[in-house]
Amino acid sequence: MKIKNKILIYFSSTVVLLIALAFSIIYILFSAYREEEFQQLQNKKILQTISLIDKYEKESAKISYMLDSQDINDFYDEKLLVFDTNKKMIFASLDSLDIKKAERILNNLSPENTWIETKENDYDLIGTYITHRNQSYYAVSKAYDAFGYTKLTFLRNILILIYTIIVVVMIFVSLYLSHIIAKPIIVLSEKVKKYRLPNETNKRIQLNTSTYELQYLTERFNELLERTNEEFRFQKHTIDHISHQLKTPITVLVSELERIHHSDDLTQIKSELEQQTSKAKDLGSIINVLLQISKIESGQKLDKSEQRIDELTYDCLAELTRINPDFKFDITYQPENADADKLSTFIYPLLVKQAFLNLLTNSMMYSANSEAKIIFDTSKPKTLTWRIINKGHPITASEKKYVFKYFFRGENSHAKMGSGLGLVLTKRIIELNAAKIHYTSKDNNINIFEIDFPLTS
């Protein structure tokens, strides 16, 4: 069901039911009030009649009948019976109306039970015990409240008429309101329908509405759109990244194996095969990294393990120094007596190792003096900061916002190998490990990459 129709049905039915309930309560209360008011009038007439009977004891019957003849039209279709203390009838009105429950009511009246009220069809029937001038009387009155019922009928008809008008007006108002409320949602739906992913030309949705919930929904959708485009871009460039990561080492490996194939020196062949085996293992590690990222991105759950960040770094350095033994890494702990527990955290070790290798390789490639500094900073509570610092031409201030974007290569990367995808992969790995990475440069020749790992203890 469309939201427009739901608003129409829910709003209209709620208001209509509430009004029907309110009108019903008004009618019921007025009906109860009519009955109470009429019964009090009956009681008042009983008191007046008994007062006259008591005052003119000898001529009570004659006067009472005269009184009854005079006010016979006070109530429409009325019958009044008065009894003395022995429950002997001393007065009966001239009306021929029969009171079927008179005897039962009279038997139930007593000094302890002075008031009884009931109904005979539409007639109001009351019985009462009254003491007047030390004399006890019993009275039973039955009458039809023609005037009260006329007012009640009039009220009922007015309420039905007003209710009908309100229902009709409410339907039109609900139609109008549902259209006004649903219009922004329909506009949003139409705009969403036109989106095609991935599409870099998609603009943020702008919705002309003052409704907070719709504004909030639009903002969340725009954020989702940006994240979705980011995911599509990552998948789109995965092949390029794999090509970048694998093509060169595979080409080199094939070339070296072809060269070894034409060699006749068995000792040299054995030595070089060992080197190529090591390179093939490195290539396998890269493939495993890409496979793990693919599994995580597809929603498969991989278990993290607790790993010391400094030990993982040393493993990376051991591999890199074999490639470039002249490059120097200076390692520092802050504070010097860092707690070993603060150097461990739960991560995907294979992925983080690849991220470290990317950053360390970049520091070697862009260093101006073949040196870099690694700092393990545990001074922050519940955070381990891994920091790599090297001297070299830094990324300019205008380029910093693009440093983790696809295919970005700064001015300092001229004549350097690369495709601009290494840092993108590194950032994705760091995010998959619930960590954060950022780049800073303190002066004109210092580059700093920092990774903040959350500590579990």
Summary of the structure (lengths in Angstrom):
residues: 457
radius of gyration: 48.8
end to end distance: 50.9
largest distance: 158.1
contacts: 1271
relative contact order: 0.06
helix: 56%
strand: 18%
